[in-house]
Amino acid sequence: MKKYPKCFPENFETEILPEGAKEENKSVYRIIKKGQIDRDSFISTYEEMQRGLIPIRKKRINLKNPGLYSTSCNIEYSEAKYALNMFMRHHPKAFIAKGETEKTCGPCQLTSERENVEGTHVDWWIYEESDPQKYFGEVKNNE
């Protein structure tokens, strides 16, 4: 089933998901915050807020920003390493995993394709009943 998480707004697919998002396999790196590769390691920022895992800053949140509903990845290892160093302060078990934005799990897009930003950040909008964790493994010794 190609359905987005139930907590997403009703208009997510029609008004928030970017037109340029495609179901495609990209080789990416993902920060695994809790130290274990499982389905919960691939929830979006929005889902993290809904579950109370990160604080909600209502004044700063743009609910029409598609990146809020995505799972963040990077194409370049160096960018993932930088993000890991930031997360380590609050998530000491965090590590980098390498894998694919498996197209059957949902569409993805380079953030730079829709925003004026540099870097290789990838937004991946993952379907609720999919298993993205099957396509990732821990990076050992700066692979």
N, C-alpha and C positions, 0 to 999 in steps of 0.2 A: 504494500500500500504506500503510495506516494503522498503521505499526509505530513504536514508540519506539526510540531508539538501543539497540544490542545491549548496551552497557555498563550500562544501567539494570537495577536489581534485577528479578527475575522477578515480584515482587509489586507492581511500580510501579503498573500500571493498576488493580489490584483493591484495594490497600490504601494507596497513597500519593497518587495523583492525586485532588484534591478532587472531591466530587460536583457542586459548583457550576461546575466548569470546562466551558466551552461552545465549540464551534467557531463563532466569529463574527468578523466583521471590525470591528476597532477602529482608529481613527486614532491612531497612536502615534509616539513618538520613541525612537530606539535609539542608544546610544553605540557607534560603530564604533572599536574600540581600535587596530587595526593600520593605519588610514588607507586601507583599501580595502574596498568592499562586496562580499563574497563569501560563500559558504556557511559558511565557518569563522567569520565575524563573528556568526553566530547560534547558536553552540553554548551549551549550558547551563553553569552553574558546575560541575556534577558532571563534565561532559565535559572542561572545562578542567583540573580536578584529575586526571582519568584520563590526560590527555595530558601532564601535567607542566608545564602552562602557569601554574598557580598552586599555591602550596604547600598541602599537606594538613595541617590542624591537627586531628588525630584527636580530641583532647579537646573541641573546640568544635563538631564536626560532628554534627548530628542527621540521620541517614540517613532518617528518616521525615518530614522537612520537605519538603513538595512544592516549595517555592521553590528548593531546592538543584538540582532537575532542570529548572528553567525558564530561559528566556531573558528577561532583564529589559528592560522598556520603560516608558515614562511617557506619560501622556496629555497632561500639561502640559509645554510647552516649558521653562518656568522650572526644573522639577525635573530635566529632562534636562541643562540648562545647569549646574546645581549638580553633578550627577554627573560631567559632562565636566570641570569644574574639579578634581575629586578625581582622576580618571583621568589627567589631563595630566601629573601628576608622574612617573608610571611609563610612560605611553604618549603620548609627545609628538606622535604623528601622529593621535591620536584626534580624531574629529569627531562631530557629531550628524547622524543620518539620520532622515528622516520617511517613514512608510509605513503599512501596514496589517498587522494580525495576520490575515493571509489564512486563512480558515477551513479551506481544504483542506490547510494546512500543520500544523494541530494546534489543540487547544483553548487558551483563555486565560481569565484571571480577574483582576479587580482584587484585589490582595492584601488590601485593606481589607474585602472580602467574607467573608474567613475569619479574619482576624487583627485585633486591636484596634490598628490603625495608621492614621495620617492620610496623606494624599497620594494621588497618582494612579499609583502603581506598578502595573504589569501583569505578571503571570507568564504566559508563553506556553510551552507544552510542545510542542515542534516535532517532527514525525515525521521519522524518519531519512531517508527518501527523498523529501524535499520541497525546494523552492527558495524559501525566504522572502526571499532577497536580491532576487528579481525585483520585489518589491513595495515597495522602498525606494530613496530617492534622497537625496543629500547636501543638507543645509539650508545655504543661502547667506545670509549677512547677516541673521541673526535673523528668518527667515520667520515 
